[in-house]
Amino acid sequence: MWKLRGSTLAREGDALPTPLADELPCPSAGTYALEFMRGGAAVAVVNGRFYVRSTREGPFVVTPVCTDLAAAPWSPRMHGGWSAIANALRSIGPGLLVTREANAATGWYAVTALDRSITAAVLDEHQSLLSLVNEGRLILVDQQQTVAGELLAAQGESFTTLARSAAGVVAAHDSGNARRVLVTARSLAEPFVRIESQRDQTALTRAVVAVDLARFVAITDDSVELSVDRGQTFRTTLRRPGSDGGAGSLERPQVGRLRDGRLAVATRDGLAVERCP
């Protein structure tokens, strides 16, 4: 379990917490994320600053990259190092940066400039890019097949959320009559499918995350919903108390598994853990 303690990022039981950068301020205070990857690598975003842990035993290292984009605009590169979308300077717009350095502290250089209208993005190890641009159009730039354009499964609609997990990539938007539309794939290199699903609530959907082949978790402004039939139907499993005021703390949720296999959903409110085996 990792926790923010003042100006440090610490794991429970750690004698030497990771100090956070204070001499490199990013313009997106309040932006947080934590993602664990194969081989023990991990990424942390704290107040928009990008931190990388390249091995399970190593510490988090501060990088010069700032981002406030939703989803997961970063990835280890196929041939070593990292790629990330920096969005630090609003007047310039986002850019795709790469480094060959394993700890990502140095060696960054710009590969390309990106559309300024990007609101969320997902990268893979080949630097292929799936992004929400121009008011939610779902655009894929596939570096392996050298193709680019809007996904056919999106059917020209605008999407509001984009999320990546170890189980796949999911874009979603709410539609009328308590419906939710998902476009999902196991990876950016695989075919995307469209799922039109029923949802419990009319509250705005903040994210939909793939847990495994059958299960999806949806986080709305006031609840957490679970689908066990590959997104066909969602049922509310956790509801925010009506008296706690505001919905902002359910934004940017993190979904994963604990060591014993249980499903966990973390928000800035706290941690919700699946109680069934």
N, C-alpha and C positions, 0 to 999 in steps of 0.2 A: 504494500500500500504506500503510495507516494502522497506527500502533503506539501502545500505551500506554507512556509512559516516565515512571515516577514519578508526578508530579502533572500531567502534560501529555498531550494527545492530539496526535500529530504525524504528518504525512504525510512519506514519504521525500523528502528534498531540501528540506523546508520550513525556512526560516530562522526563522519565528515560529510555534512550536507553540501550540495552544490550551490555555490554563491551565484546569485543572479546579477546580470550586467546592470550597472547604474550609470556608466559613462557613455552608453550607447542607447539613448532613449528612442523608442519607436513611436510613431504617431497614432497608435491604436491601443491605448490603455484599456485594460479590461478584456483583452482577447486571450483566451486560454484553450489549450488542447493538450492531450497526451495520447500517444499511439505507440503500441509495442509491435515489433515485427519479428520475422523469422531470424533465428540465430542470436536473439537477445538484443538486437538493435532497438532503439527507441527514439522518438521525437517528442519534444515538449515545446509548446508555444506559451510564453508568459508575457503578458502586456505587449503582444505582437512580436516579441523577439524569438527567434528560432534557435533552439538548443538541440544537440544531437548526442546520443550515446551509441557508439558504434559496436560495443560489445556489452554483454551482460555484466561483466566485472568492472567495466570502465565507468568513469563519471560522465555527467552531461557536460558538454563543451559549448561555450557560447559561440555563435556565428554572427557575421555581419548582416544576416538576412532578416528583414521585417516582412510580415504578411498579416493581413486582416481578412483574407479570403476565407469563405466557408468551405466545407468538405475537407479534403486532405491534399493541399497543393504542394506535396513533397513526396519523394520516394528515393530509396537507394538505387543507384545506377547499376545496370547489368555488368559493366566492366569496372566497377569500383567507384567509390565516391557517392555523391548525392546530387539530386536535381531538386530545385524548388522554385516556386513562383514568388518573387519579391514584389510587394505592392506598397513600398514605403513612401514614395513620392507621388501624391495625387496629381500634381501638375504634369508628370511624365507618364504615369500609368504603369501597369504591371509588366514585368519582364521575366523570361525564363532564364534562370541561372544554373550553372552546373559547376561542380568541383570534382577532381579526382582524389582529393584527400579523404582518407577514411574517417577522420574525426570531424571534418567539415569546418574546422576553425579558419582555414585559409584556402587559397587557390580558387576562389570563385571567379567566374567570368560569364558575361552575358552571351546567350545563344541567339535570342530573338526578343523583339518587343511584341507585346500582346495587345489585343483589343481592350481599350479602356473600359468597356462596358461589362467586363467579366465580373461576376459576383460570387461565383463558386467554381472550383476546379479540382480535378483529380489527375494525378500523374502516375505512370507505371515505370518499371525499371528501364524501359526503352525510351522514356521521355514522351511517349504518346500522351495526349491530353484530351480529357473530356471536360467541357466547361459549359456554364450557363452564361450566355451573352445576349445582348440586345433584348432585354426584358424577358429573359428566361428561355431563349431558344437553346436547345441541347445540341452542341456542336462537338464532333469528334475529329481530332487530328491524329491519324494513325501513322506513326513513324515507321512501322514495319512494312505496311502495305502501301505507304506513300499515297494515302487518300485523305481527303478532308471534306466535311460537310455535315449536314444535320442528319441525325439518326432517323431511319425510316419508321422505327417503332414509335417515335415521338408524335408522328402524324401532324407535324406542324404546330403543335400546341406549345404553350409557355409553361415552364416548370419553375417551382419556387424553392426546391431543396435538392441537394446533391450530397451523397454520403458514400464513403468507402469503408469497408471492413475487410477482415481476412476472408470472409465468405463471399464478397462481391461488391459491386457498385450499384447504387439505387438512386434514381432521380424520381421525384414525386411532385404532384400538385393536387390540390383539392378541386373537386368538381361538384356540381349540384346534386341534390337528392341524397346527401350523406354518402357520397362516393369519393374514392381516392384513386388516382391513376398512378401506377408505378411503371417505370422502364428500368429493367435490371439485367445484369450479366455477371457471370462469375469473374470476368476480367475484361479489360479493354480490348483484348484480342479475340474475344468470343462473341457470338451473336447476342444481340439484345432482344428481350421479349417485353411485350406490353401486358400489364395486368390491370384490369379495372376491378376495384374491390369495394366492399361495403365497409364503412367505418362507424364507430359508435357515436362520435362527437362531431359537433359543428365547429369546434374551436380550430384555429389555424394550425396546420401541420408544420412543425419546425424541422423534423428530420424523420427519415425512414431508413433503418439500418438492417442489413441482412445478417442473421446470426448463423444460419446453416442452410441446407437445401430447402427446408420446410418452414423455418421460422423467420419472421420479420418483426422488428420492434418499431413502432411509430411513437414519436413524442409530439404532443400538441401543446398549445398554450397552457392547458390545465390538466393534462393526464398523460399516462403512458399506456399505449395499446399494444397488444400482442396478437400476431397471426401465427397459427400453427398449420395452415394449409397453403403455404407459399403465396401469401398475400391476397387470397381470395376474400377473406373476412378478417376484420380486426375487432377485438373485444377489449374493453378497458380493464386493466389490471391494477392500476394505481391512479388515484385521483388527488389533485392538489386540494387541500382544505379551502373552502370558499372565503375564509376570513384572513388568509395570510397575506393578501394584497399583492397585486401585480403578477405578471406571468413571465417576466424576463429571465428568471433563474432557471427555467427549463430550456433555454436556448443552448445550442452547441453541446448536446449531450454526448457522452462517451459510452459505448456499449461494448462489453467484452465478457470474458469468462474468468472466474476465479480458479485457483489451482485445483479445487475439488470438482470443477466442471460446471458449477452453478453459473447461471446467467446473471450479470450485474449491469445496471444502468446508473451511471454517475452523472449528476448535474451539480451546479453550484449550491443547490439545497442540501445535497448529501448523496447517499448511496442506497439504491433499492436492489435487493437480491432476491432471485427466484427461490422460492421455498420448497418447490416440488423437486424430487430426485431427478 
